[in-house]
Amino acid sequence: MAGKDELACVYAALILADDQVAITAEKIATILKAAGVSVEPYWPGLFAKALDGLNVKELISNIGSSAGAAPAGAAAPAGAAAAPEAAAKKEEKKEESEESDDDMGFGLFD
């Protein structure tokens, strides 16, 4: 769970991003001071360096999208012939592992 210092810096960075202002350590510290929040002095710098060169609004907009799956989808046509075979092998392994629990004489609900 995020601490008070981290959350305060996140909110300050979001305010700056919403106002389309560059996210810097000084600006985060200024917002925190105006809000009356005291944080360890290294937090604003860490957040500024972590968000340097990133479009925060774009990051927020893409939460839950399948942007991470796109590279895998692009590689799928090249290995499309191997995919059904791999899926069949995985199914066989799952069936074998379920049977092996029964062979031991005990199960989850015994």
N, C-alpha and C positions, 0 to 999 in steps of 0.2 A: 504494500500500500504506500502510496506517495505521501511524503511528509508535508508539513505546512510550507516549508521553504520551497519545495519543488512545485507544489500547486500554485503558490503565489507567482513564481516565475513563469509557469505555463500560462496563467491568466494574463499576466503582463505581456507575454509574447503574443497571445491571441489578440489582445487589444491593439498592439502595434500592427499586427498583420491585417486586422480589420480596417484600420485607418490607412493602410497602404504605406506605412512608414517602415524604413529599414530597421531590422531588429538588431540592436547593439546592446552591449552590456550597460552602457551609460543610460540608454533610454529605458531599459528594463529597471535599472536601479532608480531612475527618476519616477517611474510609475509606482514602484513599490514604496518609495518615500512619500509620495503624494497620498497613497492609500493608508499610510501609517503602519506598514508591514515591515518588520525587521527580519532580514534573512542573513545567513552567513555570507560574507562578502564574495565568496567564490561562485555562488549559484548564478548570478546574472551573467558572468563571463562564460560559464559552462553552457548555458542555454544559448547565448549569442553565438558561440563557436559551433554548437550542434546544429543550429538553424541557419548558419551562414550559407548563402547560395541556394537555399531551398525555398520553394513557394509553399508557404504554410497553408494558404487557402486551398491549393491544389491537393495537398496531403489530406486535408480534412474532407474534401469533396470525394476523394477516392477511397475512403474507408468503406470496406465491404464490397468494393467492386472487384471484378475478376481480373484486375490488371496484372496480378502476380501469375495468373494462369496463362496469359498470352504467350510467353516464351515456350511453355510446355505444349501448347496447342500448335505452335508453329513447327515444333520438332516432330509432332505426331505423324504427319504424312510420310516422312522419311522412314519411320520404323513401323508403318501401319501393318505390315505383314507379320511382324514379330509380336504385335500387341495381343492378338487372339490367343496365341500359344502361351504367352506369359500369363494371361488371365486364367486360362485353363489349368495351368500348373499351380497357380495360387489357390484356386478352388479345391484342387486335389489335396494340397497341403492342409487347408483348413479342415477338410473332412477327416483326414488322417489324425490331426491333432484332437478333434472332438472324440474320435473313436478311442484314442489312447487313454483319455481320462476314464472312459467306461471300463477299459481293460484292467485298470488298477483296482477296481472294486469299490471305488467311492466317487461321488460326484459332488457338485456344489450344494445340492439340497438334501443330501443323505444325512 
